[in-house]
Amino acid sequence: MNMAILLATLLTVINPKPATIPEVRHWEGREGFCSIKDTTALRSKEAKKSELGEEGYEIDISKNGVKIIYGGTAGKFYAANTLKQIRRLNPEALPCGKIVDKPRYKIRGFVLDVGRLPVPVEFLYEVVDIMADCKMNDLQLHLNDNYIWHSDFAKQGKDPFKESYAAFRLESKIPGLTAKDVSYTKKDFAKLVVYAAKKGVRIVPEFDSPGHALALTRVRPDLIYQGPMSDPSKRCEMLDAAKPEALDFVCSLYDEYWPLFKNCEVVHIGSDEFFGANEDYRRFVDGLLAHVQKNKHTPRLWGSLRRKAGSTPVRVDGVQMNIWSQDWGRAKESIALGYDIINTFDRDLYFVPTADYYRMDRNLKRLWENWRIHVIGPDTLDIDEPKLLGASWACWNDMIGPRHNGYTYKDLKPTIKDVCETLCDRMWTGEGPKRSYNEQQELIKKLF
């Protein structure tokens, strides 16, 4: 027995809360320690989900052993993860006490743009592992997109419809749609969903339309938007939301994947940065939301209704919305409309590798010290606002094509790890930091 444990035992000290990442929310300290031996009693059982929720758990450490109660698969995994961290800092004996822990927020996420950067499915398993270690539970995969600086080609007299990079990453029966460089078979994607679920991570697939849709317009050029645009070079990536055939086409695209998405509770419809008429956009988006709900999934979209105001109704009930830009959609306005929202605010939570903008990776100390999940741009919500589901940060691979400087998916891993380890406390508890940034970094080195 080491000196610290011996001293604590002699003085009958009440054990302080163990240091974990993220921090456990409730701790009842007791006297004494549980010796770590191969014969140490460890018991676990599943509680009624109404008591702890799917992700909640209790750990009761006594001198006689350890008892774990969990709410579901995720709670069981999180309990084991917490116990593992406590043991790393207490290799000889566990401090006696009781943990009751569950997240304040339902969604603690990461959005990964695989539509513009070839990312093999094997790397997605590594991302899931990083998130699971941080008790983050929502991996949104942005599965199609394109080069956005179309004017680079237009200025050279080239046609961006032909020249700009675009990809759709899933295997598809539609000829010419699946990306030729890197793609995911339906079998591989299904395996990823199952693997992630065992670690408490849900996979949220996203097909982006009617904007960012060059991969789709290339197989259906008859559906390209023909209306007025301030930057005509972007026309190539816009589906014509005014055409019923465009909505029918995208709905049929989803129809191919409903069997694949059967274990995906949430399906994202994209819907950001469309520059056509507002009423056409609203009609298109409402149609997609309805189609997702009809097929028994929860729909999610990028908040854009501030910029796309109009009279055409866009459904609200059961719809999740990423709040990403104060110009396109704001938190309080979206809540007033009835949406459940996710803080994905660009100025705080966007990362564009190698760019000179959206570099949250350069501000991790500031984020640790100052970022709060309930402060979304100009809006400060109550920390327990029921319509605030949580937060997600995002990695956007804008710098491809002529602006690519050679980075690959392998270069993303250190930043993904650093950001998840920095933000997971705020996403789990919603509270401010209990340690300095330097103290947190030292703890990270010990626990991960």
C-alpha positions as a Markdown table, in Angstrom:
| # | Residue | x | y | z |
|---|---|---|---|---|
| 1 | Met | 0.0 | 0.0 | 0.0 |
| 2 | Asn | 1.5 | 3.4 | -1.0 |
| 3 | Met | 2.0 | 6.2 | 1.4 |
| 4 | Ala | -1.0 | 8.3 | 0.2 |
| 5 | Ile | -3.4 | 5.4 | 0.7 |
| 6 | Leu | -1.8 | 4.5 | 4.1 |
| 7 | Leu | -2.1 | 8.1 | 5.3 |
| 8 | Ala | -5.7 | 8.4 | 4.1 |
| 9 | Thr | -6.6 | 5.2 | 5.9 |
| 10 | Leu | -5.0 | 6.3 | 9.2 |
| 11 | Leu | -6.7 | 9.7 | 9.1 |
| 12 | Thr | -10.1 | 8.3 | 7.9 |
| 13 | Val | -10.3 | 10.8 | 5.1 |
| 14 | Ile | -13.4 | 11.1 | 3.0 |
| 15 | Asn | -12.2 | 10.4 | -0.6 |
| 16 | Pro | -12.5 | 13.4 | -3.0 |
| 17 | Lys | -14.1 | 13.0 | -6.4 |
| 18 | Pro | -11.9 | 10.9 | -8.8 |
| 19 | Ala | -10.4 | 12.8 | -11.7 |
| 20 | Thr | -12.0 | 11.5 | -15.0 |
| 21 | Ile | -12.6 | 12.8 | -18.5 |
| 22 | Pro | -15.4 | 13.8 | -18.8 |
| 23 | Glu | -15.9 | 14.6 | -15.1 |
| 24 | Val | -18.5 | 12.4 | -13.4 |
| 25 | Arg | -21.5 | 14.5 | -12.4 |
| 26 | His | -22.2 | 13.1 | -8.9 |
| 27 | Trp | -19.8 | 11.6 | -6.3 |
| 28 | Glu | -20.5 | 10.5 | -2.7 |
| 29 | Gly | -17.1 | 10.1 | -1.1 |
| 30 | Arg | -16.5 | 7.6 | 1.6 |
| 31 | Glu | -13.5 | 6.4 | 3.7 |
| 32 | Gly | -11.1 | 3.7 | 2.7 |
| 33 | Phe | -10.1 | 1.9 | -0.4 |
| 34 | Cys | -10.9 | -1.2 | -2.4 |
| 35 | Ser | -7.8 | -3.2 | -3.0 |
| 36 | Ile | -7.2 | -4.2 | -6.6 |
| 37 | Lys | -6.7 | -7.9 | -6.9 |
| 38 | Asp | -7.7 | -10.5 | -9.5 |
| 39 | Thr | -10.2 | -11.7 | -6.9 |
| 40 | Thr | -11.8 | -8.3 | -6.3 |
| 41 | Ala | -15.6 | -8.7 | -6.5 |
| 42 | Leu | -17.1 | -6.9 | -9.5 |
| 43 | Arg | -20.9 | -7.1 | -10.0 |
| 44 | Ser | -23.0 | -5.4 | -12.6 |
| 45 | Lys | -26.6 | -5.4 | -13.6 |
| 46 | Glu | -28.9 | -3.5 | -15.9 |
| 47 | Ala | -31.3 | -1.1 | -14.3 |
| 48 | Lys | -34.7 | 0.0 | -15.6 |
| 49 | Lys | -33.9 | 2.6 | -18.3 |
| 50 | Ser | -36.4 | 5.1 | -16.7 |
| 51 | Glu | -34.0 | 5.3 | -13.7 |
| 52 | Leu | -30.7 | 6.1 | -15.5 |
| 53 | Gly | -31.6 | 6.4 | -19.2 |
| 54 | Glu | -29.7 | 4.5 | -21.9 |
| 55 | Glu | -26.4 | 6.3 | -21.1 |
| 56 | Gly | -26.5 | 6.5 | -17.3 |
| 57 | Tyr | -24.7 | 4.3 | -14.7 |
| 58 | Glu | -23.8 | 4.0 | -11.1 |
| 59 | Ile | -20.5 | 2.7 | -9.7 |
| 60 | Asp | -20.5 | 1.8 | -6.0 |
| 61 | Ile | -16.9 | 1.1 | -4.7 |
| 62 | Ser | -16.7 | -0.4 | -1.2 |
| 63 | Lys | -13.9 | -2.2 | 0.6 |
| 64 | Asn | -15.6 | -5.5 | -0.4 |
| 65 | Gly | -15.7 | -4.8 | -4.1 |
| 66 | Val | -17.3 | -2.8 | -7.0 |
| 67 | Lys | -21.0 | -2.8 | -8.0 |
| 68 | Ile | -22.1 | -1.3 | -11.3 |
| 69 | Ile | -25.7 | -0.6 | -12.4 |
| 70 | Tyr | -26.3 | 0.7 | -15.9 |
| 71 | Gly | -29.2 | 1.9 | -17.9 |
| 72 | Gly | -28.3 | 0.4 | -21.3 |
| 73 | Thr | -25.5 | -0.7 | -23.6 |
| 74 | Ala | -24.0 | 2.8 | -23.6 |
| 75 | Gly | -24.2 | 3.1 | -19.8 |
| 76 | Lys | -22.5 | -0.2 | -19.4 |
| 77 | Phe | -19.7 | 0.9 | -21.7 |
| 78 | Tyr | -19.4 | 4.3 | -20.0 |
| 79 | Ala | -19.2 | 2.7 | -16.5 |
| 80 | Ala | -16.4 | 0.5 | -17.6 |
| 81 | Asn | -14.6 | 3.4 | -19.2 |
| 82 | Thr | -14.9 | 5.5 | -16.0 |
| 83 | Leu | -13.7 | 2.6 | -13.8 |
| 84 | Lys | -10.7 | 2.1 | -16.1 |
| 85 | Gln | -9.8 | 5.8 | -15.8 |
| 86 | Ile | -10.0 | 5.7 | -12.0 |
| 87 | Arg | -7.8 | 2.6 | -11.9 |
| 88 | Arg | -5.2 | 4.3 | -14.0 |
| 89 | Leu | -4.7 | 7.0 | -11.4 |
| 90 | Asn | -5.1 | 4.5 | -8.5 |
| 91 | Pro | -3.3 | 1.4 | -9.6 |
| 92 | Glu | -3.2 | -0.3 | -6.2 |
| 93 | Ala | -6.6 | 0.5 | -4.7 |
| 94 | Leu | -9.8 | 2.2 | -5.7 |
| 95 | Pro | -11.1 | 5.0 | -3.5 |
| 96 | Cys | -14.4 | 4.1 | -1.9 |
| 97 | Gly | -17.4 | 6.1 | -2.9 |
| 98 | Lys | -20.5 | 6.1 | -5.1 |
| 99 | Ile | -20.8 | 7.6 | -8.6 |
| 100 | Val | -24.1 | 8.4 | -10.2 |
| 101 | Asp | -23.5 | 9.7 | -13.7 |
| 102 | Lys | -25.4 | 10.5 | -16.8 |
| 103 | Pro | -25.1 | 13.2 | -19.4 |
| 104 | Arg | -26.8 | 16.5 | -19.2 |
| 105 | Tyr | -27.2 | 16.5 | -23.0 |
| 106 | Lys | -28.5 | 13.9 | -25.4 |
| 107 | Ile | -26.2 | 14.8 | -28.3 |
| 108 | Arg | -22.5 | 15.1 | -27.9 |
| 109 | Gly | -21.2 | 14.9 | -31.5 |
| 110 | Phe | -18.8 | 15.3 | -34.3 |
| 111 | Val | -19.6 | 16.0 | -38.0 |
| 112 | Leu | -17.0 | 14.6 | -40.4 |
| 113 | Asp | -17.0 | 15.7 | -44.0 |
| 114 | Val | -16.0 | 12.5 | -45.9 |
| 115 | Gly | -17.7 | 13.8 | -49.1 |
| 116 | Arg | -14.7 | 15.9 | -50.1 |
| 117 | Leu | -11.8 | 14.0 | -48.6 |
| 118 | Pro | -11.3 | 10.3 | -49.4 |
| 119 | Val | -11.6 | 8.7 | -45.9 |
| 120 | Pro | -11.4 | 4.9 | -45.8 |
| 121 | Val | -14.0 | 3.1 | -43.7 |
| 122 | Glu | -11.2 | 1.7 | -41.5 |
| 123 | Phe | -10.4 | 5.3 | -40.3 |
| 124 | Leu | -14.0 | 5.7 | -39.3 |
| 125 | Tyr | -13.6 | 2.9 | -36.7 |
| 126 | Glu | -10.7 | 4.9 | -35.2 |
| 127 | Val | -12.9 | 8.0 | -35.0 |
| 128 | Val | -15.6 | 6.0 | -33.2 |
| 129 | Asp | -13.0 | 4.7 | -30.7 |
| 130 | Ile | -11.8 | 8.3 | -30.0 |
| 131 | Met | -15.4 | 9.5 | -29.5 |
| 132 | Ala | -16.3 | 6.5 | -27.3 |
| 133 | Asp | -13.3 | 7.1 | -25.0 |
| 134 | Cys | -14.7 | 10.7 | -24.5 |
| 135 | Lys | -18.3 | 9.5 | -24.0 |
| 136 | Met | -19.3 | 11.3 | -27.2 |
| 137 | Asn | -22.2 | 9.6 | -29.0 |
| 138 | Asp | -23.1 | 11.1 | -32.3 |
| 139 | Leu | -21.0 | 10.7 | -35.5 |
| 140 | Gln | -22.6 | 12.5 | -38.4 |
| 141 | Leu | -21.1 | 11.4 | -41.7 |
| 142 | His | -21.4 | 14.1 | -44.4 |
| 143 | Leu | -21.5 | 11.5 | -47.3 |
| 144 | Asn | -21.6 | 13.7 | -50.3 |
| 145 | Asp | -20.2 | 17.1 | -51.3 |
| 146 | Asn | -18.0 | 19.0 | -53.7 |
| 147 | Tyr | -15.4 | 21.6 | -54.3 |
| 148 | Ile | -17.0 | 24.9 | -53.4 |
| 149 | Trp | -14.6 | 27.3 | -55.1 |
| 150 | His | -16.1 | 26.8 | -58.6 |
| 151 | Ser | -15.0 | 30.3 | -59.6 |
| 152 | Asp | -11.4 | 29.0 | -59.6 |
| 153 | Phe | -12.3 | 27.1 | -62.8 |
| 154 | Ala | -14.8 | 29.6 | -64.2 |
| 155 | Lys | -12.1 | 32.3 | -64.2 |
| 156 | Gln | -9.9 | 30.1 | -66.4 |
| 157 | Gly | -12.7 | 29.5 | -68.8 |
| 158 | Lys | -13.3 | 26.0 | -67.6 |
| 159 | Asp | -16.6 | 24.4 | -66.7 |
| 160 | Pro | -16.8 | 23.6 | -63.0 |
| 161 | Phe | -19.6 | 21.1 | -63.7 |
| 162 | Lys | -16.9 | 19.0 | -65.3 |
| 163 | Glu | -13.8 | 20.1 | -63.3 |
| 164 | Ser | -14.8 | 20.5 | -59.7 |
| 165 | Tyr | -14.3 | 17.5 | -57.4 |
| 166 | Ala | -17.4 | 15.8 | -56.1 |
| 167 | Ala | -18.1 | 12.5 | -54.4 |
| 168 | Phe | -20.9 | 10.4 | -53.1 |
| 169 | Arg | -19.3 | 7.8 | -50.7 |
| 170 | Leu | -21.9 | 5.0 | -50.5 |
| 171 | Glu | -22.3 | 2.1 | -52.9 |
| 172 | Ser | -25.3 | 2.9 | -55.1 |
| 173 | Lys | -27.3 | 1.2 | -57.8 |
| 174 | Ile | -27.5 | 4.5 | -59.7 |
| 175 | Pro | -24.9 | 4.3 | -62.5 |
| 176 | Gly | -22.0 | 6.8 | -62.0 |
| 177 | Leu | -23.0 | 8.0 | -58.6 |
| 178 | Thr | -20.6 | 6.1 | -56.3 |
| 179 | Ala | -17.2 | 7.8 | -55.9 |
| 180 | Lys | -14.4 | 6.0 | -57.8 |
| 181 | Asp | -11.6 | 7.0 | -55.4 |
| 182 | Val | -13.0 | 5.9 | -52.0 |
| 183 | Ser | -16.4 | 4.5 | -51.3 |
| 184 | Tyr | -18.2 | 2.4 | -48.7 |
| 185 | Thr | -20.0 | -0.8 | -49.5 |
| 186 | Lys | -23.4 | -1.2 | -47.9 |
| 187 | Lys | -22.0 | -4.2 | -46.0 |
| 188 | Asp | -19.1 | -2.2 | -44.7 |
| 189 | Phe | -21.4 | 0.7 | -43.6 |
| 190 | Ala | -23.8 | -1.6 | -41.8 |
| 191 | Lys | -20.9 | -3.2 | -39.9 |
| 192 | Leu | -19.7 | 0.3 | -38.9 |
| 193 | Val | -23.1 | 1.2 | -37.5 |
| 194 | Val | -23.2 | -2.0 | -35.4 |
| 195 | Tyr | -19.6 | -1.5 | -34.1 |
| 196 | Ala | -20.3 | 2.1 | -33.1 |
| 197 | Ala | -23.6 | 1.2 | -31.3 |
| 198 | Lys | -21.7 | -1.2 | -29.1 |
| 199 | Lys | -19.6 | 1.7 | -27.9 |
| 200 | Gly | -22.4 | 4.1 | -27.4 |
| 201 | Val | -21.9 | 6.0 | -30.7 |
| 202 | Arg | -24.8 | 6.4 | -33.2 |
| 203 | Ile | -24.0 | 6.9 | -36.8 |
| 204 | Val | -26.0 | 9.7 | -38.5 |
| 205 | Pro | -25.8 | 9.5 | -42.3 |
| 206 | Glu | -26.2 | 12.7 | -44.2 |
| 207 | Phe | -27.0 | 13.3 | -47.9 |
| 208 | Asp | -26.7 | 17.0 | -48.7 |
| 209 | Ser | -29.2 | 18.6 | -51.1 |
| 210 | Pro | -30.4 | 20.7 | -52.8 |
| 211 | Gly | -27.1 | 22.6 | -52.5 |
| 212 | His | -23.6 | 21.0 | -52.3 |
| 213 | Ala | -25.1 | 18.4 | -54.6 |
| 214 | Leu | -22.7 | 18.2 | -57.6 |
| 215 | Ala | -22.4 | 14.4 | -57.2 |
| 216 | Leu | -26.1 | 14.3 | -57.7 |
| 217 | Thr | -26.4 | 16.8 | -60.6 |
| 218 | Arg | -23.8 | 14.9 | -62.5 |
| 219 | Val | -26.1 | 11.9 | -62.7 |
| 220 | Arg | -29.1 | 14.1 | -63.3 |
| 221 | Pro | -28.0 | 17.2 | -65.2 |
| 222 | Asp | -31.6 | 17.8 | -66.2 |
| 223 | Leu | -32.3 | 18.8 | -62.6 |
| 224 | Ile | -29.7 | 21.6 | -62.3 |
| 225 | Tyr | -31.1 | 24.9 | -61.0 |
| 226 | Gln | -31.6 | 27.4 | -63.8 |
| 227 | Gly | -32.8 | 30.5 | -61.8 |
| 228 | Pro | -30.9 | 33.7 | -61.0 |
| 229 | Met | -27.6 | 33.5 | -59.0 |
| 230 | Ser | -25.1 | 36.1 | -57.8 |
| 231 | Asp | -22.4 | 33.6 | -58.5 |
| 232 | Pro | -23.4 | 31.6 | -61.5 |
| 233 | Ser | -20.4 | 29.3 | -61.1 |
| 234 | Lys | -22.2 | 27.6 | -58.2 |
| 235 | Arg | -25.1 | 26.7 | -60.4 |
| 236 | Cys | -23.6 | 23.3 | -61.2 |
| 237 | Glu | -24.0 | 22.0 | -57.6 |
| 238 | Met | -27.6 | 23.2 | -57.1 |
| 239 | Leu | -30.6 | 20.9 | -57.7 |
| 240 | Asp | -33.7 | 22.8 | -58.9 |
| 241 | Ala | -35.8 | 22.7 | -55.8 |
| 242 | Ala | -38.7 | 24.1 | -57.9 |
| 243 | Lys | -39.0 | 20.9 | -59.9 |
| 244 | Pro | -41.0 | 18.1 | -58.3 |
| 245 | Glu | -38.7 | 15.7 | -60.1 |
| 246 | Ala | -35.8 | 16.9 | -58.0 |
| 247 | Leu | -37.5 | 16.1 | -54.8 |
| 248 | Asp | -38.7 | 12.7 | -56.2 |
| 249 | Phe | -35.1 | 12.0 | -57.2 |
| 250 | Val | -33.6 | 12.7 | -53.8 |
| 251 | Cys | -36.4 | 10.7 | -52.1 |
| 252 | Ser | -35.7 | 7.8 | -54.3 |
| 253 | Leu | -32.1 | 8.0 | -53.4 |
| 254 | Tyr | -33.0 | 7.7 | -49.7 |
| 255 | Asp | -35.3 | 4.8 | -50.6 |
| 256 | Glu | -32.3 | 2.7 | -51.7 |
| 257 | Tyr | -30.8 | 3.1 | -48.2 |
| 258 | Trp | -33.6 | 2.6 | -45.8 |
| 259 | Pro | -32.7 | -1.1 | -45.2 |
| 260 | Leu | -29.1 | 0.0 | -44.7 |
| 261 | Phe | -30.1 | 2.8 | -42.3 |
| 262 | Lys | -32.5 | 0.6 | -40.2 |
| 263 | Asn | -30.2 | 0.9 | -37.2 |
| 264 | Cys | -29.7 | 4.7 | -37.7 |
| 265 | Glu | -32.2 | 6.5 | -35.5 |
| 266 | Val | -31.4 | 9.9 | -37.1 |
| 267 | Val | -31.0 | 10.7 | -40.8 |
| 268 | His | -29.7 | 14.1 | -41.9 |
| 269 | Ile | -31.1 | 15.7 | -45.1 |
| 270 | Gly | -28.4 | 18.5 | -45.4 |
| 271 | Ser | -30.2 | 21.5 | -46.8 |
| 272 | Asp | -27.5 | 24.2 | -46.2 |
| 273 | Glu | -26.4 | 27.0 | -48.6 |
| 274 | Phe | -29.0 | 26.7 | -51.3 |
| 275 | Phe | -29.2 | 30.0 | -53.3 |
| 276 | Gly | -32.5 | 29.5 | -55.2 |
| 277 | Ala | -35.9 | 30.9 | -54.3 |
| 278 | Asn | -37.0 | 30.7 | -50.7 |
| 279 | Glu | -40.4 | 29.1 | -51.3 |
| 280 | Asp | -39.0 | 26.4 | -53.6 |
| 281 | Tyr | -36.4 | 25.6 | -50.9 |
| 282 | Arg | -39.0 | 25.4 | -48.1 |
| 283 | Arg | -41.2 | 23.1 | -50.2 |
| 284 | Phe | -38.3 | 20.9 | -51.0 |
| 285 | Val | -37.0 | 20.7 | -47.4 |
| 286 | Asp | -40.5 | 20.0 | -46.0 |
| 287 | Gly | -40.9 | 17.2 | -48.5 |
| 288 | Leu | -37.6 | 15.6 | -47.5 |
| 289 | Leu | -38.4 | 15.9 | -43.8 |
| 290 | Ala | -41.8 | 14.2 | -44.4 |
| 291 | His | -40.1 | 11.4 | -46.4 |
| 292 | Val | -37.6 | 10.7 | -43.6 |
| 293 | Gln | -40.4 | 10.7 | -40.9 |
| 294 | Lys | -42.6 | 8.5 | -43.1 |
| 295 | Asn | -39.8 | 5.9 | -43.1 |
| 296 | Lys | -39.6 | 5.9 | -39.2 |
| 297 | His | -36.5 | 8.0 | -38.7 |
| 298 | Thr | -35.8 | 11.2 | -36.9 |
| 299 | Pro | -34.9 | 13.9 | -39.5 |
| 300 | Arg | -32.1 | 16.4 | -38.9 |
| 301 | Leu | -31.2 | 19.4 | -41.1 |
| 302 | Trp | -28.9 | 22.4 | -41.2 |
| 303 | Gly | -30.7 | 25.5 | -39.9 |
| 304 | Ser | -31.3 | 27.9 | -42.7 |
| 305 | Leu | -34.8 | 29.2 | -42.2 |
| 306 | Arg | -33.7 | 32.7 | -41.1 |
| 307 | Arg | -32.1 | 33.2 | -44.6 |
| 308 | Lys | -34.9 | 31.2 | -46.2 |
| 309 | Ala | -37.9 | 32.9 | -44.6 |
| 310 | Gly | -41.2 | 32.5 | -46.4 |
| 311 | Ser | -44.8 | 31.4 | -46.1 |
| 312 | Thr | -44.5 | 27.8 | -47.2 |
| 313 | Pro | -44.7 | 25.7 | -44.0 |
| 314 | Val | -41.7 | 23.5 | -43.0 |
| 315 | Arg | -42.6 | 20.8 | -40.5 |
| 316 | Val | -41.3 | 21.1 | -37.0 |
| 317 | Asp | -42.4 | 18.2 | -34.8 |
| 318 | Gly | -39.7 | 15.7 | -34.2 |
| 319 | Val | -37.2 | 17.6 | -36.3 |
| 320 | Gln | -33.6 | 18.2 | -35.1 |
| 321 | Met | -31.7 | 21.3 | -36.4 |
| 322 | Asn | -28.0 | 22.1 | -36.4 |
| 323 | Ile | -27.6 | 25.8 | -35.5 |
| 324 | Trp | -24.4 | 26.6 | -37.5 |
| 325 | Ser | -24.6 | 30.3 | -38.7 |
| 326 | Gln | -26.2 | 33.3 | -37.2 |
| 327 | Asp | -27.0 | 34.5 | -40.7 |
| 328 | Trp | -28.8 | 31.4 | -41.8 |
| 329 | Gly | -30.6 | 30.4 | -38.5 |
| 330 | Arg | -30.4 | 31.4 | -34.9 |
| 331 | Ala | -31.0 | 29.4 | -31.7 |
| 332 | Lys | -33.8 | 31.3 | -30.0 |
| 333 | Glu | -35.7 | 31.9 | -33.3 |
| 334 | Ser | -35.5 | 28.2 | -34.1 |
| 335 | Ile | -36.6 | 27.1 | -30.7 |
| 336 | Ala | -39.5 | 29.6 | -30.9 |
| 337 | Leu | -40.5 | 27.8 | -34.2 |
| 338 | Gly | -40.5 | 24.5 | -32.2 |
| 339 | Tyr | -37.3 | 22.9 | -33.4 |
| 340 | Asp | -35.0 | 20.8 | -31.2 |
| 341 | Ile | -31.5 | 22.3 | -31.7 |
| 342 | Ile | -27.9 | 21.3 | -31.7 |
| 343 | Asn | -25.1 | 23.8 | -31.1 |
| 344 | Thr | -22.8 | 23.5 | -34.2 |
| 345 | Phe | -22.0 | 27.2 | -34.3 |
| 346 | Asp | -19.4 | 27.8 | -36.9 |
| 347 | Arg | -17.3 | 30.5 | -35.2 |
| 348 | Asp | -16.7 | 28.2 | -32.2 |
| 349 | Leu | -17.0 | 24.6 | -33.6 |
| 350 | Tyr | -15.7 | 24.5 | -37.2 |
| 351 | Phe | -12.4 | 23.1 | -38.3 |
| 352 | Val | -11.2 | 23.4 | -41.9 |
| 353 | Pro | -7.8 | 21.7 | -42.2 |
| 354 | Thr | -5.0 | 23.9 | -43.7 |
| 355 | Ala | -7.3 | 26.8 | -44.3 |
| 356 | Asp | -6.9 | 30.4 | -42.9 |
| 357 | Tyr | -10.4 | 30.4 | -41.6 |
| 358 | Tyr | -12.5 | 28.2 | -39.2 |
| 359 | Arg | -9.5 | 27.0 | -37.2 |
| 360 | Met | -10.9 | 25.9 | -33.9 |
| 361 | Asp | -7.9 | 23.7 | -33.5 |
| 362 | Arg | -5.9 | 26.9 | -32.8 |
| 363 | Asn | -8.2 | 27.9 | -30.0 |
| 364 | Leu | -8.4 | 24.9 | -27.7 |
| 365 | Lys | -7.3 | 26.7 | -24.6 |
| 366 | Arg | -9.9 | 29.4 | -25.2 |
| 367 | Leu | -12.6 | 26.7 | -25.8 |
| 368 | Trp | -11.7 | 24.9 | -22.6 |
| 369 | Glu | -11.8 | 28.1 | -20.6 |
| 370 | Asn | -14.7 | 29.9 | -22.2 |
| 371 | Trp | -16.9 | 27.8 | -24.5 |
| 372 | Arg | -20.4 | 26.9 | -23.1 |
| 373 | Ile | -22.8 | 24.6 | -24.9 |
| 374 | His | -25.8 | 26.8 | -24.2 |
| 375 | Val | -24.2 | 30.0 | -25.7 |
| 376 | Ile | -24.8 | 29.9 | -29.4 |
| 377 | Gly | -23.5 | 33.0 | -31.2 |
| 378 | Pro | -25.6 | 35.9 | -30.1 |
| 379 | Asp | -28.0 | 33.7 | -28.1 |
| 380 | Thr | -27.6 | 32.6 | -24.5 |
| 381 | Leu | -30.0 | 29.9 | -23.5 |
| 382 | Asp | -30.9 | 28.4 | -20.1 |
| 383 | Ile | -28.3 | 25.7 | -19.5 |
| 384 | Asp | -31.2 | 23.2 | -19.1 |
| 385 | Glu | -33.2 | 24.5 | -22.1 |
| 386 | Pro | -35.3 | 21.4 | -23.0 |
| 387 | Lys | -35.0 | 22.1 | -26.8 |
| 388 | Leu | -31.2 | 22.2 | -26.6 |
| 389 | Leu | -30.2 | 18.6 | -27.4 |
| 390 | Gly | -26.5 | 19.2 | -27.2 |
| 391 | Ala | -23.6 | 20.1 | -29.5 |
| 392 | Ser | -21.5 | 18.8 | -32.3 |
| 393 | Trp | -18.2 | 20.2 | -33.7 |
| 394 | Ala | -17.4 | 19.8 | -37.4 |
| 395 | Cys | -14.5 | 19.1 | -39.7 |
| 396 | Trp | -15.0 | 20.4 | -43.2 |
| 397 | Asn | -12.6 | 19.5 | -45.9 |
| 398 | Asp | -13.0 | 22.6 | -48.1 |
| 399 | Met | -9.4 | 22.7 | -49.2 |
| 400 | Ile | -9.4 | 20.1 | -51.9 |
| 401 | Gly | -8.9 | 20.2 | -55.7 |
| 402 | Pro | -6.7 | 23.2 | -56.7 |
| 403 | Arg | -6.5 | 24.4 | -53.1 |
| 404 | His | -5.3 | 21.0 | -51.7 |
| 405 | Asn | -1.9 | 21.0 | -50.2 |
| 406 | Gly | -1.4 | 17.3 | -49.7 |
| 407 | Tyr | -3.0 | 16.5 | -46.4 |
| 408 | Thr | -4.8 | 13.2 | -46.0 |
| 409 | Tyr | -7.3 | 11.7 | -43.5 |
| 410 | Lys | -4.3 | 10.5 | -41.4 |
| 411 | Asp | -3.4 | 14.1 | -40.6 |
| 412 | Leu | -6.9 | 14.6 | -39.1 |
| 413 | Lys | -6.5 | 12.1 | -36.3 |
| 414 | Pro | -4.5 | 14.2 | -33.8 |
| 415 | Thr | -6.9 | 17.2 | -34.1 |
| 416 | Ile | -9.9 | 15.0 | -33.8 |
| 417 | Lys | -8.5 | 13.5 | -30.6 |
| 418 | Asp | -7.5 | 16.9 | -29.2 |
| 419 | Val | -10.8 | 18.5 | -29.9 |
| 420 | Cys | -12.9 | 15.6 | -28.5 |
| 421 | Glu | -10.8 | 15.5 | -25.4 |
| 422 | Thr | -11.2 | 19.2 | -24.9 |
| 423 | Leu | -14.9 | 19.5 | -25.5 |
| 424 | Cys | -16.3 | 16.3 | -24.0 |
| 425 | Asp | -16.5 | 17.7 | -20.5 |
| 426 | Arg | -18.6 | 20.7 | -21.6 |
| 427 | Met | -20.8 | 18.4 | -23.6 |
| 428 | Trp | -21.3 | 15.9 | -20.8 |
| 429 | Thr | -21.8 | 18.3 | -17.8 |
| 430 | Gly | -22.6 | 21.7 | -19.4 |
| 431 | Glu | -20.6 | 23.3 | -16.6 |
| 432 | Gly | -17.5 | 25.4 | -16.6 |
| 433 | Pro | -14.0 | 24.0 | -16.1 |
| 434 | Lys | -12.9 | 22.8 | -12.7 |
| 435 | Arg | -9.2 | 22.7 | -13.8 |
| 436 | Ser | -6.9 | 25.0 | -15.7 |
| 437 | Tyr | -6.2 | 24.2 | -19.3 |
| 438 | Asn | -2.6 | 23.0 | -18.4 |
| 439 | Glu | -4.0 | 20.8 | -15.6 |
| 440 | Gln | -6.5 | 19.3 | -18.0 |
| 441 | Gln | -3.7 | 18.6 | -20.6 |
| 442 | Glu | -1.7 | 16.7 | -17.9 |
| 443 | Leu | -4.7 | 14.7 | -16.9 |
| 444 | Ile | -5.4 | 13.8 | -20.6 |
| 445 | Lys | -1.8 | 12.4 | -20.8 |
| 446 | Lys | -2.5 | 10.2 | -17.8 |
| 447 | Leu | -5.9 | 8.9 | -18.9 |
| 448 | Phe | -5.7 | 8.5 | -22.6 |
